[in-house]
Amino acid sequence: MIPVRTTPRQPVATESTDDSIQHRVKRELSAAGYPHLRSITGESQEGVVTLAGKVSRYHDMQIALTVAMRTEGVERLQNQITVMN
């Protein structure tokens, strides 16, 4: 028999959770081995992270999106990164 949760889950404090997601995304971008990704900003609201900034290549934008999506707590991404040619 599989146990069933009988008590409701406690609401998560989204402000601190969003802050921690933001910090994790920034840390992961900085540690990715691409120094120019450090200029990308990420804001989190209820697990939805919006990345913004400018990069010189499409490939760099893809790396930033991939790194952010793999970060713990990120449920969805919104891309506002601009590729400058």
C-alpha positions in Angstrom: 0.0 0.0 0.0 1.3 3.5 -0.9 1.0 6.1 1.9 -1.1 9.0 1.0 -0.3 12.5 2.2 -3.2 13.6 4.5 -2.0 17.0 5.5 -1.8 19.9 3.0 1.6 21.1 2.0 2.8 24.2 3.7 3.0 27.2 1.3 6.5 28.0 0.2 7.8 31.5 1.0 8.2 32.6 -2.6 10.2 35.7 -1.9 13.1 33.8 -0.3 12.7 30.9 -2.8 12.9 33.4 -5.7 15.9 35.0 -4.2 17.7 31.7 -3.8 16.8 30.7 -7.4 18.2 34.0 -8.6 21.4 33.5 -6.7 21.8 29.9 -8.0 21.2 31.0 -11.6 23.8 33.8 -11.2 26.3 31.4 -9.6 25.8 28.8 -12.3 26.2 31.3 -15.1 29.4 32.6 -13.5 30.8 29.1 -13.1 29.9 28.0 -16.6 33.3 28.8 -18.0 32.1 31.6 -20.2 33.2 34.9 -18.6 30.8 37.0 -20.8 27.8 35.2 -19.4 28.4 37.0 -16.1 26.7 40.0 -17.5 23.4 38.1 -17.9 20.9 39.0 -15.3 18.2 36.6 -14.0 15.1 37.5 -12.1 12.8 34.9 -10.6 9.1 35.0 -9.8 7.5 31.8 -8.6 10.1 29.6 -10.4 9.9 31.5 -13.7 13.3 33.0 -14.5 13.7 35.9 -16.9 17.1 36.2 -18.3 18.2 39.5 -19.8 21.4 41.1 -21.1 23.5 41.2 -24.3 25.7 38.6 -25.8 27.8 38.7 -29.0 26.8 35.3 -30.4 23.6 33.2 -30.6 25.6 30.3 -29.2 26.3 32.3 -26.0 22.6 32.9 -25.6 21.9 29.1 -25.9 24.5 28.3 -23.3 23.0 30.8 -20.9 19.5 29.4 -21.4 20.7 25.8 -21.0 22.7 26.6 -17.8 19.7 28.5 -16.3 17.2 25.7 -17.2 19.4 23.1 -15.5 19.5 25.2 -12.3 17.6 23.8 -9.3 14.3 25.5 -8.8 13.9 26.9 -12.3 10.6 25.7 -13.7 10.4 27.9 -16.8 12.5 30.5 -18.6 11.6 33.8 -20.3 14.3 34.9 -22.7 15.1 38.6 -23.0 18.7 38.2 -24.0 19.7 40.2 -27.1 22.3 38.9 -29.5 24.5 41.8 -30.8 26.1 41.4 -34.2 
